[in-house]
Amino acid sequence: MKKTTNYIKSEFTESSSNKNTEIDKIKTTNVNILLNRVRLDQKRTLKKRLILTIFIIIGLSLLVGISIL
């Protein structure tokens, strides 16, 4: 009987350890997805700031050009 209980216990611990590794894999992919999303958001905000800065510079240069005339 002892052999069968040990077998059952070891089988149970193996399955729980497998579940833990599966959960860890899922967490790492979720972290990677979140990091990629953050990087994409940073790129978008940088593009928006550059476009806004360009429009401000063009607007100011037009105002200065008109005021000189």
Helices and strands as residue ranges (DSSP letters): H 2-68
